[in-house]
Amino acid sequence: MTGLDEALRLSQDIIWLHFIVFLRVGPIIALFPGFGEQSVPVRIKLALALAMTTVVAPAIAPEIPAASHETTHLTRFVLAETTLGTFLGIGIRLFLLALQTAGSIAAQSTSLSQILGNTGATPLPAMGFVLVTGALALAMMLDLHVRLAEMTVLSYRILPVARMPDAGILAQWGIGRVAHAFGLAFTLAAPFVIVSVLYNLTLGIINRAMPQLMVVFVGAPVITGAALFLLMLLAPTMIAIWVEALQAFIVNPLGTR
């Protein structure tokens, strides 16, 4: 009976450990770029979350306190860990939204916003769809899932189990992440915005000099061709900058150093 009791206690501890880790890993997987897309079935997301839990749990076992299984402790663990996982997942998801916003800004600036607008689960202009698809493919080729496991393990050292950070600090962090996402989006789309401004300025000067010329019919093919040429030249650099920013966030999600 002593051996059986020891086995039962050990199995309960293992289940408790994986349950606590799953509470934080689940929201991160649900919001993670590539894994958390609408086109990915829920069963696949659940399997990925369970697999990531199995990978992370042994590494952070010393960080999990020997807490009892009382209802009060369970409620505190569920609320705290789910909230922390959701915030980390949103922080990562903002990078994908930044790339989508950059594609939308570039497309609106160059009059390409309505081409292939409904290709994906989320309606995107052609530029946004190309950038998002290329960025996700490159991120997966660079072992983004391995970086995800590293970030999850690191998060337990920065954010201890069942310990909610200060609400003011959390709100400030969220505002900073949103501001960073919009700044990154505009930075990526800046060449297209500059070309659009120069195009419209030139078109206005030509229209003032030659009112009888239909400058719209002359200028539309020019801006379309210039936008596609710029996309061909700048897409690798834009995606590389995005991946570098995402990796920097994964290494240091809270900006503590």
C-alpha positions as CSV (number, residue, x, y, z in Angstrom):
1,M,0.0,0.0,0.0
2,T,2.9,2.3,0.7
3,G,4.2,1.9,-2.9
4,L,0.7,2.4,-4.3
5,D,0.2,5.5,-2.2
6,E,3.5,6.9,-3.4
7,A,2.6,6.2,-7.0
8,L,-0.7,7.9,-6.7
9,R,0.9,10.9,-5.1
10,L,3.5,11.1,-7.8
11,S,0.9,10.8,-10.5
12,Q,-1.2,13.6,-8.9
13,D,1.9,15.9,-8.8
14,I,2.6,15.2,-12.5
15,I,-1.0,15.9,-13.5
16,W,-1.0,19.0,-11.4
17,L,2.2,20.3,-12.9
18,H,1.0,19.7,-16.5
19,F,-2.3,21.3,-15.7
20,I,-0.7,24.5,-14.4
21,V,1.6,24.7,-17.4
22,F,-1.3,24.1,-19.8
23,L,-3.2,27.1,-18.3
24,R,-0.4,29.4,-19.5
25,V,0.5,27.6,-22.7
26,G,-3.0,27.2,-24.0
27,P,-3.8,30.9,-24.6
28,I,-0.3,31.4,-26.0
29,I,-0.8,28.7,-28.6
30,A,-4.3,30.0,-29.4
31,L,-2.9,33.4,-30.3
32,F,0.5,32.5,-31.7
33,P,1.1,33.4,-35.3
34,G,0.7,30.3,-37.5
35,F,-0.6,28.0,-34.8
36,G,-3.5,30.3,-33.8
37,E,-4.9,31.1,-37.2
38,Q,-8.6,30.6,-38.0
39,S,-7.8,28.0,-40.7
40,V,-6.1,25.7,-38.1
41,P,-8.7,23.3,-36.6
42,V,-9.3,23.5,-32.9
43,R,-8.2,19.9,-32.4
44,I,-4.8,20.7,-33.9
45,K,-4.5,23.7,-31.6
46,L,-5.3,21.5,-28.6
47,A,-2.8,18.9,-29.7
48,L,-0.1,21.6,-30.1
49,A,-0.9,23.0,-26.7
50,L,-0.6,19.6,-25.1
51,A,2.6,18.9,-26.9
52,M,4.1,22.2,-25.8
53,T,2.9,21.6,-22.3
54,T,4.8,18.3,-22.3
55,V,7.9,20.0,-23.5
56,V,7.8,23.0,-21.1
57,A,6.6,21.2,-17.9
58,P,9.9,19.3,-17.0
59,A,11.9,22.5,-17.5
60,I,9.8,24.6,-15.1
61,A,9.0,21.9,-12.5
62,P,11.2,23.6,-9.9
63,E,9.3,26.9,-10.4
64,I,6.0,25.3,-9.5
65,P,5.3,25.6,-5.7
66,A,4.0,22.6,-3.8
67,A,0.5,24.0,-3.6
68,S,-2.4,22.0,-2.3
69,H,-5.3,21.1,-4.6
70,E,-7.9,23.0,-2.6
71,T,-10.6,24.9,-4.5
72,T,-9.3,28.3,-3.4
73,H,-5.8,27.5,-4.7
74,L,-7.2,26.1,-7.9
75,T,-9.2,29.2,-8.6
76,R,-6.2,31.4,-8.0
77,F,-4.0,29.3,-10.3
78,V,-6.6,29.2,-13.1
79,L,-7.3,33.0,-13.1
80,A,-3.6,34.1,-12.8
81,E,-2.1,31.6,-15.2
82,T,-4.8,32.1,-17.9
83,T,-4.5,35.9,-17.6
84,L,-0.7,35.8,-17.9
85,G,-0.9,33.4,-20.9
86,T,-3.4,35.6,-22.6
87,F,-1.4,38.7,-22.2
88,L,1.8,37.0,-23.6
89,G,-0.2,35.6,-26.5
90,I,-1.7,39.0,-27.3
91,G,1.8,40.5,-27.2
92,I,3.0,38.1,-29.8
93,R,-0.2,38.4,-31.9
94,L,0.3,42.1,-32.2
95,F,3.3,41.4,-34.3
96,L,1.1,39.7,-36.9
97,L,-1.4,42.5,-36.7
98,A,1.5,44.9,-37.3
99,L,2.4,43.1,-40.5
100,Q,-1.2,43.1,-41.6
101,T,-1.5,46.8,-40.9
102,A,1.7,47.5,-42.8
103,G,0.3,45.6,-45.8
104,S,-2.9,47.6,-45.6
105,I,-1.1,50.9,-45.4
106,A,1.1,50.1,-48.3
107,A,-1.9,48.9,-50.4
108,Q,-4.0,51.9,-49.6
109,S,-1.1,54.2,-50.5
110,T,-0.6,52.6,-53.8
111,S,-4.2,51.9,-54.9
112,L,-3.9,48.1,-54.6
113,S,-6.1,47.6,-51.6
114,Q,-9.0,45.8,-53.4
115,I,-7.0,43.1,-55.3
116,L,-7.4,39.6,-53.8
117,G,-9.0,41.1,-50.7
118,N,-10.8,38.0,-49.5
119,T,-8.1,35.3,-50.1
120,G,-7.5,34.4,-46.5
121,A,-9.7,33.8,-43.5
122,T,-9.1,37.4,-42.5
123,P,-9.8,39.8,-45.5
124,L,-6.4,41.3,-46.5
125,P,-5.1,43.3,-49.4
126,A,-2.8,41.4,-51.8
127,M,0.3,43.0,-50.2
128,G,-0.7,42.1,-46.7
129,F,-1.5,38.5,-47.7
130,V,1.9,38.1,-49.4
131,L,3.8,39.6,-46.4
132,V,1.9,37.6,-43.8
133,T,2.3,34.3,-45.7
134,G,6.0,34.9,-46.3
135,A,6.7,36.0,-42.8
136,L,5.0,33.0,-41.2
137,A,6.8,30.7,-43.6
138,L,10.2,32.3,-42.7
139,A,9.4,32.3,-39.0
140,M,8.6,28.5,-39.0
141,M,11.8,27.8,-41.0
142,L,13.8,29.7,-38.3
143,D,12.4,27.3,-35.6
144,L,9.9,29.7,-34.2
145,H,8.3,26.9,-32.2
146,V,11.6,26.3,-30.4
147,R,11.8,30.0,-29.5
148,L,8.2,29.7,-28.3
149,A,9.2,27.0,-25.8
150,E,12.2,29.1,-24.7
151,M,9.9,32.1,-24.1
152,T,7.4,30.1,-22.1
153,V,10.1,28.7,-19.8
154,L,11.6,32.2,-19.4
155,S,8.2,33.6,-18.6
156,Y,8.1,31.5,-15.4
157,R,11.2,33.2,-14.2
158,I,9.9,36.7,-14.9
159,L,6.3,36.1,-14.0
160,P,6.1,33.5,-11.1
161,V,3.3,31.0,-11.0
162,A,-0.1,32.3,-9.7
163,R,1.3,35.8,-9.0
164,M,-0.4,38.5,-11.0
165,P,1.7,41.6,-11.8
166,D,0.6,45.0,-10.8
167,A,-2.3,46.2,-12.9
168,G,-0.7,49.6,-13.7
169,I,2.5,47.9,-14.9
170,L,0.5,45.5,-17.0
171,A,-1.6,48.3,-18.6
172,Q,1.6,50.3,-19.3
173,W,3.1,47.2,-20.9
174,G,0.0,46.7,-23.1
175,I,-0.1,50.3,-24.2
176,G,3.6,50.1,-25.1
177,R,3.1,46.9,-27.1
178,V,0.2,48.4,-29.1
179,A,2.3,51.6,-29.8
180,H,5.2,49.4,-30.8
181,A,3.0,47.4,-33.2
182,F,1.7,50.5,-35.0
183,G,5.2,52.0,-35.1
184,L,6.6,48.8,-36.6
185,A,3.7,48.8,-39.1
186,F,4.4,52.3,-40.3
187,T,8.1,51.7,-40.4
188,L,7.6,48.7,-42.7
189,A,5.2,50.6,-45.0
190,A,7.1,53.9,-45.0
191,P,8.7,53.4,-48.5
192,F,5.3,52.9,-50.0
193,V,3.9,56.0,-48.3
194,I,6.8,58.1,-49.5
195,V,6.4,56.9,-53.0
196,S,2.7,57.6,-52.8
197,V,3.3,61.1,-51.6
198,L,5.8,61.8,-54.4
199,Y,3.4,60.3,-57.0
200,N,0.5,62.4,-55.9
201,L,2.6,65.5,-55.7
202,T,4.0,64.9,-59.2
203,L,0.5,64.1,-60.5
204,G,-0.8,67.4,-59.1
205,I,2.0,69.4,-60.7
206,I,1.4,67.8,-64.1
207,N,-2.4,68.4,-63.8
208,R,-1.8,72.1,-63.1
209,A,0.6,72.4,-66.0
210,M,-1.5,70.4,-68.5
211,P,-5.2,70.6,-67.4
212,Q,-6.4,68.9,-70.6
213,L,-4.3,65.8,-69.9
214,M,-6.1,62.9,-68.2
215,V,-3.3,62.4,-65.6
216,V,-5.3,59.7,-63.7
217,F,-5.2,57.3,-66.7
218,V,-1.5,58.0,-67.2
219,G,-0.6,57.8,-63.6
220,A,-2.6,54.8,-62.4
221,P,-0.4,52.2,-64.3
222,V,2.7,54.0,-63.0
223,I,1.8,53.8,-59.3
224,T,0.7,50.2,-59.7
225,G,3.9,49.1,-61.4
226,A,6.0,51.1,-58.9
227,A,4.2,49.4,-56.0
228,L,4.7,45.9,-57.4
229,F,8.4,46.7,-58.1
230,L,8.8,48.1,-54.6
231,L,7.2,45.0,-53.1
232,M,9.5,42.8,-55.0
233,L,12.6,44.7,-53.8
234,L,11.5,45.4,-50.2
235,A,9.5,42.3,-49.2
236,P,12.6,40.3,-48.1
237,T,13.9,43.2,-46.0
238,M,10.4,43.9,-44.5
239,I,10.0,40.3,-43.5
240,A,13.5,40.1,-42.1
241,I,12.9,43.2,-39.9
242,W,9.6,41.7,-38.7
243,V,11.2,38.4,-37.8
244,E,14.0,40.1,-36.0
245,A,11.5,42.2,-34.0
246,L,9.5,39.1,-33.1
247,Q,12.5,37.2,-32.0
248,A,13.6,40.1,-29.8
249,F,10.2,40.1,-28.1
250,I,10.3,36.3,-27.5
251,V,13.7,36.6,-25.9
252,N,12.6,39.4,-23.7
253,P,8.8,39.6,-23.6
254,L,8.5,42.2,-20.8
255,G,11.4,44.3,-21.8
256,T,13.0,43.9,-18.4
257,R,16.6,44.1,-19.7
